Amino acid sequence: MATKLNKQLKREIEVDGKPYMVTLSPEGVKLTEKGKRLGREHTWKELIGAGEGGGAGGVPGGSFGPAG
């Protein structure tokens, strides 16, 4: 049985040699360049395309790129 996501979960990843922070929360997901405050943030409804017939929602190309 999976554990419910009821608080923020932060993990560091590296993309092309640059560190990023991924934050998962009950509201959605955020990808931020490490050391920065602003990044890409999407609600779970945006990601699943709720009300838009499915698909990647508001994420162009269906994937995340470097925050910029």
matplotlib code that plots the C-alpha trace (Angstrom):
import matplotlib.pyplot as plt

x = [0.0, 1.3, 1.9, -0.3, 1.4, 0.3, 3.2, 6.1, 8.7, 11.9, 14.6, 17.6, 18.2, 21.0, 20.2, 23.1, 25.4, 23.1, 21.4, 17.6, 15.1, 11.9, 9.2, 6.1, 3.2, -0.5, -1.2, 1.3, 4.9, 7.6, 11.0, 13.5, 17.1, 19.0, 19.7, 16.8, 13.4, 11.4, 10.8, 8.2, 5.1, 2.1, -1.0, -1.8, -5.0, -2.8, -0.5, -3.3, -5.2, -8.4, -11.2, -9.1, -9.7, -6.6, -3.0, -0.2, -2.3, -0.4, 3.0, 4.2, 5.6, 4.5, 7.8, 9.7, 12.6, 15.2, 13.6, 14.5]
y = [0.0, 3.4, 6.2, 9.2, 12.5, 14.8, 17.1, 18.5, 16.1, 17.6, 15.9, 17.1, 16.0, 16.9, 17.8, 18.6, 19.1, 21.7, 20.9, 21.3, 20.8, 18.9, 19.6, 17.3, 18.4, 17.6, 20.7, 19.9, 19.8, 22.5, 22.4, 25.0, 25.6, 25.0, 28.2, 30.0, 30.8, 30.9, 27.9, 26.0, 25.1, 23.0, 21.7, 18.1, 19.1, 21.0, 18.0, 15.5, 17.9, 17.9, 19.4, 19.5, 16.0, 14.5, 14.7, 16.7, 19.7, 22.9, 21.4, 22.1, 18.9, 16.9, 17.3, 19.7, 21.7, 23.7, 26.5, 29.7]
z = [0.0, -0.9, 1.6, 1.3, 0.4, 3.3, 3.6, 1.4, 0.2, -1.2, -3.3, -5.1, -8.7, -11.2, -14.9, -17.2, -14.3, -12.5, -9.2, -8.9, -6.1, -6.7, -4.2, -4.1, -2.0, -1.8, -4.0, -6.8, -7.9, -8.1, -9.8, -8.8, -9.5, -6.3, -4.4, -6.2, -4.9, -8.1, -10.3, -12.3, -10.3, -11.4, -9.6, -9.9, -11.9, -14.4, -14.8, -15.5, -17.7, -15.6, -17.7, -20.8, -22.1, -20.5, -21.7, -20.2, -19.1, -18.9, -19.4, -23.0, -24.5, -21.6, -19.7, -17.5, -18.8, -16.8, -14.9, -16.6]

ax = plt.figure().add_subplot(projection="3d")
ax.plot(x, y, z, "-o")
ax.set_aspect("equal")
plt.show()
